[in-house]
Amino acid sequence: MTIEFSASSNPVLCLNPHAPLADIYAYADRRIRLARNLARSLSGMTPASTEDGDVHAISETFSILLEDGCNALEVIERRLVELQ
């Protein structure tokens, strides 16, 4: 599965759909948990505690982590459907 970024029309990262399910799950789990932790940090921020660009940088990072995790979960879902 190719992981695409909106910043480029040419994907540069690929997720191996044939990797062991446990490895794909660990990849997804790590990114989704990091995104959750980042969202928790963001929820505790106040306008007075942020600098210009902080919220944008955090939200972009959150989006990339969550998108990667969701892409990996899609691979897991397809593999599990194939097993049935």
The 8 nearest C-alpha neighbors of each residue, nearest first, counted from 0:
[[1, 14, 13, 16, 15, 2, 74, 70],
 [0, 2, 13, 14, 3, 12, 10, 11],
 [1, 3, 12, 13, 10, 0, 14, 4],
 [4, 2, 10, 1, 5, 12, 11, 9],
 [3, 5, 6, 7, 2, 10, 8, 63],
 [4, 6, 7, 3, 8, 10, 9, 63],
 [7, 5, 4, 8, 3, 9, 10, 11],
 [8, 6, 9, 5, 4, 10, 3, 11],
 [7, 9, 10, 5, 6, 4, 3, 11],
 [10, 8, 7, 11, 3, 4, 6, 5],
 [11, 9, 3, 12, 2, 8, 1, 7],
 [10, 12, 9, 13, 3, 2, 1, 4],
 [13, 11, 2, 10, 1, 14, 3, 0],
 [14, 12, 1, 2, 0, 15, 11, 10],
 [13, 15, 0, 16, 1, 2, 12, 71],
 [14, 16, 17, 18, 13, 0, 23, 1],
 [15, 17, 18, 14, 74, 0, 78, 23],
 [18, 16, 15, 19, 20, 78, 14, 74],
 [19, 17, 15, 16, 20, 23, 22, 21],
 [20, 18, 22, 21, 17, 23, 16, 24],
 [21, 19, 23, 22, 24, 18, 75, 17],
 [20, 22, 24, 19, 23, 25, 18, 26],
 [23, 21, 25, 19, 24, 20, 26, 18],
 [24, 22, 26, 20, 25, 21, 71, 27],
 [23, 25, 21, 27, 22, 26, 28, 20],
 [26, 24, 28, 22, 23, 27, 29, 21],
 [27, 25, 23, 24, 29, 28, 22, 30],
 [28, 26, 68, 24, 30, 71, 25, 29],
 [27, 29, 25, 31, 30, 26, 24, 32],
 [30, 28, 32, 26, 27, 31, 25, 33],
 [29, 31, 33, 64, 68, 27, 32, 28],
 [30, 32, 34, 28, 33, 68, 65, 29],
 [33, 31, 35, 29, 34, 30, 28, 36],
 [34, 32, 36, 30, 35, 31, 37, 29],
 [35, 33, 31, 37, 61, 32, 36, 64],
 [36, 34, 32, 38, 33, 37, 31, 39],
 [37, 35, 39, 33, 38, 34, 32, 40],
 [36, 38, 34, 40, 39, 35, 33, 41],
 [39, 37, 41, 35, 40, 36, 42, 34],
 [40, 38, 36, 42, 37, 41, 35, 43],
 [41, 39, 37, 43, 38, 42, 36, 44],
 [40, 42, 38, 44, 43, 39, 37, 57],
 [41, 43, 39, 40, 44, 38, 45, 37],
 [44, 42, 40, 41, 39, 45, 38, 48],
 [45, 43, 41, 42, 48, 40, 46, 49],
 [44, 46, 48, 47, 49, 43, 42, 41],
 [47, 45, 48, 49, 44, 50, 54, 51],
 [46, 48, 45, 49, 50, 44, 51, 43],
 [49, 47, 45, 46, 44, 50, 43, 53],
 [50, 48, 46, 47, 53, 45, 51, 44],
 [49, 51, 53, 52, 48, 47, 54, 46],
 [50, 52, 53, 49, 54, 55, 56, 46],
 [51, 53, 55, 54, 56, 50, 49, 57],
 [54, 52, 56, 55, 50, 51, 49, 57],
 [53, 55, 57, 56, 52, 58, 49, 41],
 [54, 56, 52, 58, 53, 57, 59, 51],
 [57, 55, 59, 53, 54, 58, 52, 60],
 [58, 56, 60, 54, 59, 55, 61, 53],
 [57, 59, 61, 55, 60, 56, 54, 62],
 [60, 58, 62, 56, 61, 57, 55, 63],
 [59, 61, 57, 63, 62, 58, 56, 64],
 [62, 60, 58, 34, 64, 59, 63, 57],
 [61, 63, 59, 65, 60, 64, 66, 58],
 [64, 62, 66, 60, 65, 61, 67, 59],
 [65, 63, 30, 67, 61, 66, 62, 34],
 [64, 66, 68, 62, 67, 63, 31, 34],
 [65, 67, 63, 69, 68, 64, 62, 70],
 [68, 66, 70, 64, 65, 69, 63, 71],
 [69, 67, 27, 65, 71, 30, 66, 70],
 [68, 70, 72, 66, 71, 67, 65, 73],
 [71, 69, 73, 67, 72, 68, 66, 74],
 [70, 72, 74, 68, 73, 69, 27, 23],
 [71, 73, 69, 75, 74, 70, 76, 68],
 [74, 72, 76, 70, 71, 75, 77, 69],
 [73, 75, 71, 77, 72, 76, 16, 78],
 [76, 74, 72, 78, 73, 77, 79, 71],
 [75, 77, 73, 79, 74, 78, 72, 80],
 [78, 76, 80, 74, 79, 75, 73, 81],
 [77, 79, 81, 75, 80, 76, 74, 82],
 [80, 78, 82, 76, 81, 77, 75, 83],
 [79, 81, 77, 82, 83, 78, 76, 75],
 [80, 82, 78, 79, 83, 77, 76, 75],
 [83, 81, 79, 80, 78, 77, 76, 75],
 [82, 80, 81, 79, 78, 77, 76, 75]]
